[in-house]
Amino acid sequence: MNQQPTVHPDYDSLQSIFNSIAQWLTNYSQARGSCNDLANCSADEVASIARDLGVAPRELTMLARKGPKSADLLQNLLTELGIDAKALADDDPLVMRDLQRLCAICTDKRQCRFDLANGIMADNFRDYCPNSFTLEALLQAKN
Protein backbone atom coordinates (compact mmCIF):
# COMPACT_ATOMS: atom_id res chain seq x y z
CA MET A 1 0.00 0.00 0.00
CA ASN A 2 1.67 3.12 -1.25
CA GLN A 3 -0.10 6.22 0.08
CA GLN A 4 0.67 9.69 -1.24
CA PRO A 5 0.85 12.42 1.41
CA THR A 6 -2.15 14.72 1.36
CA VAL A 7 -1.36 18.34 0.57
CA HIS A 8 -3.46 20.91 2.33
CA PRO A 9 -5.32 23.15 -0.17
CA ASP A 10 -3.97 26.31 1.47
CA TYR A 11 -0.35 25.13 1.35
CA ASP A 12 0.70 27.52 -1.46
CA SER A 13 -0.80 30.52 0.35
CA LEU A 14 0.86 29.56 3.60
CA GLN A 15 4.18 28.96 1.86
CA SER A 16 4.02 32.46 0.35
CA ILE A 17 3.35 33.99 3.76
CA PHE A 18 6.20 32.03 5.36
CA ASN A 19 8.56 33.09 2.58
CA SER A 20 7.62 36.74 3.12
CA ILE A 21 8.23 36.46 6.85
CA ALA A 22 11.56 34.73 6.27
CA GLN A 23 12.63 37.48 3.84
CA TRP A 24 11.64 40.18 6.32
CA LEU A 25 13.64 38.45 9.08
CA THR A 26 16.66 38.19 6.77
CA ASN A 27 16.47 41.89 5.87
CA TYR A 28 16.00 42.85 9.52
CA SER A 29 18.94 40.77 10.71
CA GLN A 30 21.17 42.19 7.98
CA ALA A 31 20.24 45.73 8.98
CA ARG A 32 20.82 44.94 12.64
CA GLY A 33 24.10 43.25 11.77
CA SER A 34 25.54 46.48 10.36
CA CYS A 35 24.62 48.23 13.59
CA ASN A 36 25.95 45.39 15.72
CA ASP A 37 29.33 45.59 14.01
CA LEU A 38 29.65 49.17 15.19
CA ALA A 39 28.22 48.29 18.60
CA ASN A 40 31.11 45.88 19.06
CA CYS A 41 33.58 48.76 18.77
CA SER A 42 34.83 50.77 21.69
CA ALA A 43 33.96 54.46 21.96
CA ASP A 44 37.50 55.33 20.85
CA GLU A 45 37.21 53.09 17.79
CA VAL A 46 33.86 54.62 16.85
CA ALA A 47 35.33 58.11 17.28
CA SER A 48 38.30 57.15 15.10
CA ILE A 49 36.07 55.74 12.34
CA ALA A 50 33.84 58.81 12.52
CA ARG A 51 36.86 61.12 12.28
CA ASP A 52 38.12 59.21 9.22
CA LEU A 53 34.72 59.60 7.58
CA GLY A 54 34.36 63.24 8.55
CA VAL A 55 31.22 62.78 10.64
CA ALA A 56 30.40 62.97 14.34
CA PRO A 57 30.39 59.67 16.26
CA ARG A 58 26.70 60.11 16.99
CA GLU A 59 25.94 60.56 13.29
CA LEU A 60 28.01 57.49 12.43
CA THR A 61 25.97 55.42 14.89
CA MET A 62 22.74 56.74 13.39
CA LEU A 63 23.94 55.95 9.85
CA ALA A 64 24.90 52.42 10.90
CA ARG A 65 21.40 51.89 12.30
CA LYS A 66 19.87 52.91 8.97
CA GLY A 67 21.58 50.01 7.24
CA PRO A 68 23.57 49.58 4.02
CA LYS A 69 20.67 50.28 1.64
CA SER A 70 19.51 53.51 3.24
CA ALA A 71 20.84 55.68 0.39
CA ASP A 72 19.68 53.51 -2.51
CA LEU A 73 17.19 56.11 -3.75
CA LEU A 74 20.05 58.50 -4.49
CA GLN A 75 21.11 56.53 -7.58
CA ASN A 76 17.59 56.79 -8.99
CA LEU A 77 17.40 60.47 -8.17
CA LEU A 78 20.70 61.21 -9.89
CA THR A 79 19.62 59.24 -12.96
CA GLU A 80 16.29 61.10 -13.06
CA LEU A 81 18.14 64.41 -12.94
CA GLY A 82 20.60 63.34 -15.64
CA ILE A 83 23.61 63.31 -13.33
CA ASP A 84 26.14 60.51 -13.89
CA ALA A 85 26.60 58.96 -10.44
CA LYS A 86 29.75 57.06 -11.38
CA ALA A 87 31.41 60.11 -12.88
CA LEU A 88 30.48 62.15 -9.82
CA ALA A 89 31.88 59.50 -7.48
CA ASP A 90 35.09 59.38 -9.53
CA ASP A 91 35.47 63.16 -9.93
CA ASP A 92 34.33 64.28 -6.51
CA PRO A 93 34.00 61.43 -4.01
CA LEU A 94 33.48 63.80 -1.07
CA VAL A 95 30.41 65.33 -2.71
CA MET A 96 29.05 61.86 -3.46
CA ARG A 97 29.66 60.73 0.12
CA ASP A 98 27.85 63.80 1.43
CA LEU A 99 24.91 63.15 -0.91
CA GLN A 100 24.76 59.55 0.33
CA ARG A 101 24.97 60.62 3.96
CA LEU A 102 22.09 63.05 3.65
CA CYS A 103 20.02 60.58 1.64
CA ALA A 104 20.55 57.92 4.30
CA ILE A 105 19.16 60.10 7.07
CA CYS A 106 16.35 61.63 5.01
CA THR A 107 12.88 61.36 6.50
CA ASP A 108 11.03 61.91 3.20
CA LYS A 109 11.78 58.60 1.49
CA ARG A 110 8.09 57.85 0.90
CA GLN A 111 7.68 61.13 -1.02
CA CYS A 112 10.91 60.44 -2.90
CA ARG A 113 9.75 56.97 -3.96
CA PHE A 114 6.40 58.39 -5.06
CA ASP A 115 8.00 61.16 -7.12
CA LEU A 116 10.48 58.77 -8.71
CA ALA A 117 7.75 56.26 -9.57
CA ASN A 118 5.62 58.98 -11.14
CA GLY A 119 8.42 60.71 -13.05
CA ILE A 120 7.96 64.01 -11.21
CA MET A 121 11.15 64.01 -9.15
CA ALA A 122 12.85 66.72 -11.22
CA ASP A 123 9.97 69.08 -10.43
CA ASN A 124 9.58 68.28 -6.74
CA PHE A 125 12.92 67.37 -5.12
CA ARG A 126 13.66 71.00 -4.20
CA ASP A 127 10.65 70.99 -1.86
CA TYR A 128 11.89 68.29 0.52
CA CYS A 129 15.20 66.70 -0.47
CA PRO A 130 18.04 67.43 1.98
CA ASN A 131 20.39 67.27 -1.02
CA SER A 132 18.50 69.90 -3.02
CA PHE A 133 21.14 72.62 -2.62
CA THR A 134 23.98 70.37 -3.81
CA LEU A 135 21.89 68.83 -6.57
CA GLU A 136 20.90 72.26 -7.82
CA ALA A 137 24.57 73.26 -7.92
CA LEU A 138 25.41 70.07 -9.84
CA LEU A 139 22.62 70.75 -12.33
CA GLN A 140 23.80 74.32 -12.87
CA ALA A 141 27.40 73.16 -13.35
CA LYS A 142 26.20 70.58 -15.86
CA ASN A 143 24.38 73.21 -17.91
Order of alpha helices (4+ residues) and beta strands (2+ residues): alpha-alpha-alpha-alpha-alpha-alpha-alpha-alpha-alpha
